[in-house]
Amino acid sequence: MAELTTYPTPPRAAGRVLPGWLSALVVVERFWTWYRHGWRATAVTSVLQPLLFLLAFGVGLGSLVNTGGRAIAATGGVPYLMYLAPGLLAMSAVQIAAFESTYPVLSAFKWQRIYQAMAASPITPGQIAIGNLTWIGLRMLSSGVVYVLIIALLGGVRGFGVVLSLLCATLCGLAFSSLVMTFASVIRNEEVAFSAFFRFVLIPMTLFSGTFFPITRLPAWVRPVAWVTPLWHGTELSRGVALGTLRLLPALGHLGYLLALLALGAGLLKRRFQRRLST
Amino acid sequence: MSALRPVSGKYGYGHTSHSLVGFVRPPGYRRAVSEDGFNSGSENGAVLVKARGLSKRFGPLEAVRGIDLDVIRGEVFGLLGPNGAGKSSAMRMLACVSPRSAGSLHVLGMDPDVDGPAIRARIGVVPQLDNLDVDLSVRENLQIYGRYFGLSRARARQRAAELLRFAQLADRADSQVESLSGGMRRRLIVARSLVNDPELLLLDEPTTGLDPQARHQLWDRLYQLKQHGVTQLITTHYMDEAERLCDRLVVMDAGVIAAEGSPAALIKRYSTRDVLELRFASQVSRPTPTELAGFVERVEELPDRLLLYADDGEAALGALHRAGVRPRASLVRRSSLEDVFLRLTGRSLVE
C-alpha cells in the first residue's frame, strides 16, 4: 500500500548524563557565555571600585591614621593602606556575593526561567545550584585579582601572603553567597526582602566587621554581632595572612567557621533548588 | 511515493476515510501490533510512556486524578482538555521535573523517580512558558543547551548549525533572542528541544499565541519530525491542531481522562457525521429542541443558533423544510473534534 511509507529508524538520542562536577561546570559555562557579552560593563566597575575605595580610605584617610598616636596603634603600627587592603578584598568578595546572589538568582527563577530550562536537561537542581555558586566564586576571584593588582600599584602589598588573602576572601564570599542565594530562592516579594537585606544586613556588615578598624574599638555589646558575620572571620583571615600576624588557633577557628557556614549554605541551597525546580 | 500520503487522509473525516486515519503506521509497527499488541520491547512499536493511575496533588488540589496513558514509539499523541484539566501537570511528570503523588509511571522503560536525569537525557521538552536565555544569541542558546545534554563543544556547534537551518533561523543566528518575533522564538524553542536528538518530544501548547502563518510553519516542522520517527506528545486546546497532528489522543477534564482514541474514532463515537447549524430571524420563530427531536439524533441550543446532530445533514435539513421549519440561514458541515471536545467537557467556562 502506498500510504505505508517506510519510516526512518527511530532516532537514538545523543544526550547523556554527565558526572556531577561536569554538570556543574556546564552551568558555569552558561554563565561564562553570558558574561562575555557584557564583561566590559563589569570590567569598568571592577577596576573603578577598588581604585576609589583604596584612594579614599587607604590613601586619603590613611594619611590621617599614619600620622601616629592612638590611631596607628590600632593597626599595630602597620601603614593604613596595608592594613586596609586585605580587608577590602574580603569586603569586595562579600559585595559581589550580595549582588550576584540576589536579583540574578530571583530573575533566573521568576522572570527568565533559565533554571527551569536547565532542569529539563539531565542536569539536576542541585548541580544547577552548585554551578551557579561556583560561577559567583570565580567572579570573586577574578575581581580579586584586579583588586590585588591595584593595591600593588599603590604600594599596599607586603608579600605573597596576598594570594592567600585572596583565597580567604573568596571562601568568605562563597559562604555568604550560599546563604544569600538560598534566601533569594525562597522569597516571593523581592522589593521588600531585598531592600531589607541590603539595608539591614549588607551595609551594617560591611561597616562593622573590622574592615576599616579593629572591632575591639567597638562597644563590647556590638562585638558579638561581628563575630557572627562571615565577613569578620574572612577579614581576620585575609588580613592575618597578608600581614603575617595570624596565630594558628584563631586561624583554624575562622577557617572552620567559614567552611561550616559554606557547608550549611550549600546544603540548604541544593535542597531549596531541588524543591523549587521539582514540584 | 509521496511523503504526504499518510496524512492526506486525515483532513477529511467522512465515514469512508475512517479506516485510513489514526493508525497509519509503517510495516514495522504493524508487526509489533500483531505479535505483541504494542507491548513489544523492540525499537518499533515499543511503549515509550506507560502511566497507570498517575496522580498529582498540590496540597488540597488534585490536579491529576489517576490517569492511564500509553504512548507508542512513532506516534503523535495528543493530550487535550480545557484550562485547568491537568494537562500541564501531567506533562511535567512525564518530563521528569515533577514527582508523581501516586500511581506508576515509566518513560522509555525507566522510572522518573529513580532515573530522572537518564530519561531527561533522551527526551526533548517544549515548555508552555518561554524560557529561552534572552541574554544569549540564538546560536548560543542552542549550543549551550547541547552542552547541558553532554554534547562536546564541536558536536554542540555542529548540531546548532543543523537546527538553525531546520528552524529557518540561520540568518538570525547571531541576533539576541529578544529581537525575535513570537513565531521565531517558538521555532527556536522547538529547535532547542531537539538538540539531543530526542526519542520522545513533549510539547506543551506549542502554538499558543501564534498567528496563523507561524502556526502553519510550526506544524510543518512537527510533521517533518514525525517523518523522522520522533514520537511526540502534544497538549493543546486547539482542536484543529489536534485533528491535524495527532494519531491518537485523550481528552482530559478535571484531572481524569474523559475519552480516548483517534480523532476520527472520537468523532464517530461522540458525534454524528454531520452537524446542521440553523439560525432563525427571532427567538419566536425558533423551534424548541423537543419539536426537533424526531428529526435528528441530538439538538443543542446556543444563544445565536441551534446545532442539530445527524448522520446525514442534508437529508435532515430537507425533512425539516418539508415540516415547515424556516430558518433564516442553514449550514451543513462535518463534525469536528471541537464538537466532541465541547460535548465532553461542556460549553460553560471552566477555570
Chai-1 contact restraints between the chains, C-beta under 6 A:
chainA,res_idxA,chainB,res_idxB,connection_type,confidence,min_distance_angstrom,max_distance_angstrom,comment,restraint_id
A,A2,B,R5,contact,1.0,0.0,6.0,A-B,restraint_1
A,E3,B,R5,contact,1.0,0.0,6.0,A-B,restraint_2
A,E3,B,P6,contact,1.0,0.0,6.0,A-B,restraint_3
A,E3,B,V24,contact,1.0,0.0,6.0,A-B,restraint_4
A,L4,B,P26,contact,1.0,0.0,6.0,A-B,restraint_5
A,T5,B,M1,contact,1.0,0.0,6.0,A-B,restraint_6
A,T6,B,P26,contact,1.0,0.0,6.0,A-B,restraint_7
A,Y7,B,P26,contact,1.0,0.0,6.0,A-B,restraint_8
A,Y7,B,G229,contact,1.0,0.0,6.0,A-B,restraint_9
A,P8,B,H228,contact,1.0,0.0,6.0,A-B,restraint_10
A,P8,B,G229,contact,1.0,0.0,6.0,A-B,restraint_11
A,P10,B,E43,contact,1.0,0.0,6.0,A-B,restraint_12
A,P10,B,R73,contact,1.0,0.0,6.0,A-B,restraint_13
A,P10,B,G229,contact,1.0,0.0,6.0,A-B,restraint_14
A,P11,B,D197,contact,1.0,0.0,6.0,A-B,restraint_15
A,P11,B,E199,contact,1.0,0.0,6.0,A-B,restraint_16
A,A13,B,R122,contact,1.0,0.0,6.0,A-B,restraint_17
A,A13,B,N196,contact,1.0,0.0,6.0,A-B,restraint_18
A,A13,B,D197,contact,1.0,0.0,6.0,A-B,restraint_19
A,A13,B,P198,contact,1.0,0.0,6.0,A-B,restraint_20
A,A13,B,E199,contact,1.0,0.0,6.0,A-B,restraint_21
A,A14,B,N196,contact,1.0,0.0,6.0,A-B,restraint_22
A,A14,B,D197,contact,1.0,0.0,6.0,A-B,restraint_23
A,G15,B,A121,contact,1.0,0.0,6.0,A-B,restraint_24
A,G15,B,R122,contact,1.0,0.0,6.0,A-B,restraint_25
A,G15,B,F149,contact,1.0,0.0,6.0,A-B,restraint_26
A,G15,B,N196,contact,1.0,0.0,6.0,A-B,restraint_27
A,R16,B,A121,contact,1.0,0.0,6.0,A-B,restraint_28
A,R16,B,G150,contact,1.0,0.0,6.0,A-B,restraint_29
A,V17,B,P117,contact,1.0,0.0,6.0,A-B,restraint_30
A,V17,B,A118,contact,1.0,0.0,6.0,A-B,restraint_31
A,V17,B,A121,contact,1.0,0.0,6.0,A-B,restraint_32
A,L18,B,G150,contact,1.0,0.0,6.0,A-B,restraint_33
A,V26,B,R147,contact,1.0,0.0,6.0,A-B,restraint_34
A,V26,B,Y148,contact,1.0,0.0,6.0,A-B,restraint_35
A,E29,B,R147,contact,1.0,0.0,6.0,A-B,restraint_36
A,R30,B,I144,contact,1.0,0.0,6.0,A-B,restraint_37
A,T33,B,E140,contact,1.0,0.0,6.0,A-B,restraint_38
A,T33,B,I144,contact,1.0,0.0,6.0,A-B,restraint_39
A,W34,B,D135,contact,1.0,0.0,6.0,A-B,restraint_40
A,R113,B,N131,contact,1.0,0.0,6.0,A-B,restraint_41
A,I114,B,D133,contact,1.0,0.0,6.0,A-B,restraint_42
A,Q116,B,N131,contact,1.0,0.0,6.0,A-B,restraint_43
A,A117,B,N131,contact,1.0,0.0,6.0,A-B,restraint_44
A,A119,B,V97,contact,1.0,0.0,6.0,A-B,restraint_45
A,A120,B,V125,contact,1.0,0.0,6.0,A-B,restraint_46
A,S121,B,Y148,contact,1.0,0.0,6.0,A-B,restraint_47
A,S121,B,F149,contact,1.0,0.0,6.0,A-B,restraint_48
A,P122,B,P117,contact,1.0,0.0,6.0,A-B,restraint_49
A,P122,B,R120,contact,1.0,0.0,6.0,A-B,restraint_50
A,P122,B,A121,contact,1.0,0.0,6.0,A-B,restraint_51
A,I123,B,Y148,contact,1.0,0.0,6.0,A-B,restraint_52
A,S278,B,V97,contact,1.0,0.0,6.0,A-B,restraint_53
A,T279,B,S98,contact,1.0,0.0,6.0,A-B,restraint_54
